[in-house]
Amino acid sequence: MTEKTMTRREALRILAMASMAAGTAGVFPQAVFAARQKIERPNIIFILADDHRADHLGCTGHPFLKTPRLDRLASQGILFENAFVTTSLCSPSRASFLTGQYAHTHGVKNNLTPWQDENVTFLERLKTVAYDTAFIGKWHMPGRLPRLRGVDEFVTFTVRGGQGRYYDCPLIVNGKPTPPGRPYITDELFDRALAFLAKPRKNPFCLYLSLKAAHHDWRPPKDLSGLYKNEKLPLAPEADTWVTMTNGGMWAGTAGPLQYHYRNYCRVITSVDRQMGRLLDFMDQQDLTRNTVLIYSGDNGYFWGEHRLIDKRWAYEEAIRVPFIVRAPGLIRDPGRRADQMVLNIDLAPTLLEAAGLKPDPAMEGRSLLPVLKNPQARGREAWLYEYFTDFPYNTPGMYAVRTRDHIYIEYESRRPPELYDLKADPRQKKNLVGSVSAKELERFRRMLSHLKPKGGVK
């Protein structure tokens, strides 16, 4: 397949999948969108990568990682340069994207606490105004698969505790065990996403595409196995080959040399970017681009030896920052710009609801980003709450933090002393200012955090 045109075999596979999903005898390229009527509400596509750090894109300055399709998306929309997650851990963050709520509200506090079926997702709200909806990919919240109200098509996997695997990953399609059609999971999920988009319909659609990549064990497609093998790695000075075996790294599934894993991590991100090219080209070919809000983000960042850590369970920049790219023709003023307003994972749901013309949900704790999309000078938030709840067997204490534009102040439930960093003067968070700032200044941050966090503390 060229970057602009998919092969005939791939096109036929996607159309056949769309035909089966639609329950029709056949779907032909010239008729796929014949039934589409002009609609006022935009289509919506949200793509959630796993463990994708904010600085691991070509357009955010990575020294060798090539992501031309994601860079293209950013050039056509807005790249939010200060995007964060409120809990840097898979399950809580994913639930926050879906509900627009903090973990202490939606109840998925770590990778051990199950999803509560009474939680309301933005998919459920969109269904009330006749959206065709699909959740395709990684669910990864503990317990049984959920009863997702308002979801027409639910494709996921439960193998390896919901993590899935990169090769030959068995699927569950609308409750039925189903073998994959492709050996590599990222390719398979994008195939199913394109098949959903190809179905003839009269309603707008919302696709939630949740990827396995780029979570460990970082197995790239075979044709990318040698990519970046000669590149000098931009690892932190405190990182070393065997940091993967310290500070709980073994529990994170990272045994082995850091450099080996890091190159594969970059290769896996490249494989995601390649599939993004298929999606963007398909949207252009089928005239979907002009009326579709497309958002790409990650569920958290990842440490690659910074602070002598691996994994993501701490309130440091490498873990809490994520890529957040929005393309929304007709909504974005000055596409191609970069926004410095602080945005959060809990902002996704209210943003999509407002874009669809729905009233705000008072239970959502995020805020719509539409004012920022429409006006580069729109005011952003001044501070927000980070929270992490302990989960066995990881030896990471529960914590709360308040992140402002220039500082982060962290309190732990353990005897570990609090931390305060000036992020402009010390972006790598090496100098803890607690003990060197005035008592009045420290008290200001304590009060700010106390105001934001829920009553009762970390549990």
Secondary structure, 3 states (H helix, E strand, C coil): CCCCCCCHHHHHHHHHHHHHHHCCCCCCHHHCCCCCCCCCCCEEEEEEECCCCCCCCHHHCCCCCCCHHHHHHHHCCEEEEEEECCCCCHHHHHHHHHHCCCHHHHCCCCCCCCCCCCCCCHHHHHHCCCCEEEEEECCCCCCCCCCCCCCCEEEECCCCCCCCCCECCCEEECCEEECCCCCEHHHHHHHHHHHHHHCCCCCCEEEEEECCCCCCCCCCCHHHCCCCCCCCCCCCCCCCCCHHHCCCCCCCCCCCCHHHHHHHHHHHHHHHHHHHHHHHHHHHHCCCHHHEEEEEEECCCCEECHHHCEECCCCCHHHHECCEEEECCCCCCCCCEEEEEEEEHHHHHHHHHHHCCCCCCCCCCCCCCHHHHHCCCCCCCCEEEEEECCCCCCCCCCEEEEEECCEEEEEECCCCCCEEEECCCCCCCCCCCCCCCCHHHHHHHHHHHHHHCCCCCCC
